[in-house]
């Protein structure tokens, strides 16, 4: 189902810019392609809208809107699987910094650019975003190392009010080569794992962080991996993270627009573990019946004699045996204390 424009206001995506020709103070760049990035996001080339950009075709430094342009775009065109731009750099007299950048790019010391755009039409699935229509705002020269394995790299996603604010750690971003799995009955203590982890570990262990403070451990939320060197994924950690995510305001405090991306990350772990992820939705955790339903679905708790949730939406609390309810209450107490404290 396509999202609305308001849900993602601006996106920056970086690409290793293939500099193809030099003529005077002009360089030809490939500024974007339709290749999937490490988050499996795809930008359709036919969906680009350049009309407004070409009225003021500035080339910036690192998306700095408060600094003078370092160049201007003379031509934009689709060629092959990419968008090509012919850029004329400002002279040393016009902008001394532009002269430095021109020489750095010309001589191969830098090779990255980043497009800033507004998504106009796009879909989001567990595999990533598929941008169908998008308006180019500007593109910038950026100090990002070349990545020959993935031409398009995700920089920021889920921006609010045109500010880089929050970030989803997608499955592919954290685990590009997959992840080892712990035994299903392995115990989980999220606080202890975070306490024993370094920030670099948390980038793999968690599903979301506040990228305004990326060096602070408290910025990382929803851990579900061990802090050991292999960062083993733990089933009970995945289920606890999913339950926190689904708990609406009583769960984890992250932007509403980021919740689907986090869900997609955790749902992939469910599939790896041969589990059925719960349907994506919010639960009213103040309602005991809803809370039991949430825990059951997130933890895949089933009645062995009847492969349906022990407590489903069609049942009534009064119809459950006392022993079954007590077992569920005990589980809820143990797990919810971990999730919501």
N, C-alpha and C positions, 0 to 999 in steps of 0.2 A: 504494500500500500504506500503510495507516494506521500511524503511529508510535505508540509507547507513551507513556504519561503521563510516565514518568521522563525522557524525552529532552528535554522542555522543561518546566521546573518552574513558571515564572511568566513572565507577559508583561505589559508595560505598553503600552497603545495610547492615543494622544492624539487628541482630536477637538475641533473648533471647536464649542463648546457653544452651541446656539441657546437663548437665554434668552427664554422665551415669555411668562411671566406673573409679576407681582409681587403679593404679598399679605402685608402686614405685613412680617416679616423673612424671608419665604419667597420663593424664586425657583424657577421650573420650568426644568429643563435637559433637553436631549437629550444623553445621555451617550455613546451609541454608535449606530452604524447598521450595516446590512448592505452598505453600499457598498464596493467594492474600494478598498484604499488604494494608495499609490504602488508598493508591492511586489506588488500584485494579491492581497493577503491578504483573505479574506472571513470574517466571523463570522456564523454563522446565528443569527438572533434567537430562534428556537424552541429553540436549544440552551443558552440561558442558564439557570443554576441560581442562585437567589437565597436559598434557605432559610437557609443558614448566615449569609449576610451580614445578612439582616433580623433576626437575633438580636442583632446589634451593628452597626447601620446607620450607621457613622461616615463622615463626609466629612473627608478629610485635606488637608493642604497638601503637595504635591509628594512624595507617598508617604513622608512622614516618620513612621515608626511610633513614633519616640521622642518625638514632640511631641503635645500635646493636640489633640483634634479641633476643627475650626473650624465644624462643623455636623453635622446628622444628616438622614438620609433619612426622610421621612415616607411616601413612596409611590413604588413602582416599577411601571411598566406598559409593555407593548408597544403602540406606536401608530404606524401607518404602517410606515416602514422603519427605525424607531429605537426605542430604549428611553428612556422619559421618567422623570425623577426629580424629585420635589418636595423641595426642600432647605430646612430651617430653619437659619439661621445663629445661632451663639452671640451673646449680647449683649456689649456693650463691657465690662460688669462681669465677665462670665464668661470672656471671652477678647478682649482688646483687638485682637489681630491679626485675629481673625475679623471684627471690626467694619470694619477697613480693607478686608479682602477683600470683604465684603458691599457696601461702597460702590463699590469698583473694578468689580465685576461688574454691579452695578445701573446704574451710569452708563456702562458700555460701555468702560472702560479695559482690562479683561481679559475673555476670552471662551473660554478653553480648559479642558478637563478631561481626565483620563487615567484609564482603567479598568485596574485590576490584576486579573488572573484566572489561574486554573490551567486549562490545556487538558486536557480529559478524553478527547476523541476528535477526531482531526484527520488530514487527509491532506496530503501535500506533493508537489507536482508542479513542473515547470519554470516554471509560471505563478505559483506562490506557495502559501502555506498556506491550507487550507480548514478552519476550525474549526467542528466540528459540535456539540460539547458542551463547555461551559466553566463553571467555577464562579467567580462574582464574589467577590473578596476584599475589595475596597474601591474607591472612586474618589476622585480627588484633584483639587483646583484646582491648575493649573500655569501658569507664565508662558510659554506658547507662543503665538506670533503666530497670528492667524486665517489660514486657507488656504482661500479660496473655491473653489479648483479641486479640492481633495481633502479631503473632510470627515474622513476617518480617515487619520492619518499614523502610520507605524511609529515607535515610540520605541526599544524595545529588543527583541532577539530572541535566543534561545539562552542563557538564563540558567541558571547552575548554583548550586545551594544558595541560591536566592533572592537572589543578588547579581548586580548588573549587571556583567558580566565581559567578554564578547567580543562582537564584532558582525560579521556578514556584510554586505558591501556588495553589495546585489543589483544586477542589471542595471538594473532600472527606477529604482532609487534613484540610481545613478550616471549613467544615460543616459536620462532620461525622454523625450527627444526623439530617441533614436537616437544613433549615433556614426559619424563618418567613418572609412573604412577605407583603410589604406595599400596599396600594391601588394603582391601576394602574396609577391614575392621581396625585399621590403624587409628590410634587416638589423635585428637587434635586439640592444641592449645594455642590459639591465635596470638594471644598476648605474649606468650613465651617466645614464639617464633619471631615476632616483630622485635622483641627486646634483644634477641640474639643476632638480628640481621643488621647489615649495613644498608645504606640508601641504595646502592647499586643492586643489592639483593632484592629490595622491595620493588624495584622496577620490574622484576620477574615474578615476584610472589603475589602481587596485588592486581586489582582490576581497574583502579582509578587513583588519580592523584591531583593535587592542586599544583599546577605548573607555575604558579607565581612564586612558590616556595619549594622548588624541586629538591633542595638539599636538606630539607627538614623531614625527619622520619614521620612526624605527625601528619604530613601532607598525604600520606599513602593510606588507602583504605581498602577494605575487603580482601585481606590476605587469604590465601588458600593453598600455599605451597610451603614446604619446609625451608628453613634458612640454611640447610646444608648445601654443599657445593653443587649437587645435582638438582637442587630445588624441586624435590619430589612433590607431586601434586597429591593432596590428601582428600579423599571423598568427603569426609565430615567437614573439612574446611570449605570445600566447594558448596556443600549444602547449606552451611551456616552463612556463607556469603550471599547465596541466592535468597535465603530467608530474610536476611537483612535488607537486601535490595528490594524485595517484594513487600516489605513492611511499611510502605508509604512513609508518612512523617515519623512514625515510630521506629523506622529502620535506620538507614544511613543517609546522612545529609549530603546529597550531591545534586547538581542541577537536573531538573526533569528531562532536559534534552539529552543528557548523558546516560540515562538509565537503560535505554535500548542497547547502546553499545556495550555497556557492562553486561547486560543480560546475554548478548550474543557471545561474549567471551566465556561466561560461565556455562552457557548451554553447550558449547563445544566440549568442555570438560565432561559434562553429563554424558555426551555421546561416546567420548573416549572410554568412560567408565561403564558403558552399557546401561545407562540410566535414562529415564524419561524426564526431560526438563519440564517444570511446570509451565503453564501458559503464562505469557507475559501480561501482568496486570498489577494493580495496586490492591492491597488488602487493608481492611480496617482492623488494625491489630488491637483496638480496644474492645472488639467483639470477640469473646472467648470462642465462639463457634468458628468464626473466620480464622482465628489464630491457630486453632487445631487443624483446620483445613490447610492452612498455609504450611505448617510444619510437616504434615503428612505428605503434601505434594513435593515440597522441597527435598525431603529425606526419603522419598519413594517408599513410605511405610505402607505395606500391603497386608491384608489378611491372607494368611497362607492357604486357607481353605476356600477363600473367595477372592480372587485376584482383583480386588477393587480397593480403593482407599478405605481404611478402617473407619474413618468418619467422613462421609461424603456430604455433598450439599443437599442430597435428598433425604438424609437421615435427621433425626431429631435427637438432641442430647439425652432426653429421657429414655430413648430406646436402646441406649448403649448399656452394656453390662458395667457394673461398678468397677470390676477388675480392669476392664479394658480402658475405661476412662482414667483410672488411677495411673495406669502405665503411661498413657498419653500425657497426663498432667506432669508426671515426673520427668518425661522427656522434654516437655515444653519448658519446665522450670530450669532444667540443666542447660538447654540450648539457648533459650531466650536470654538468660543471664549472660551468656557469652556474647550474644549478638547486640543487645541494646544497652548494656552498661557503658 
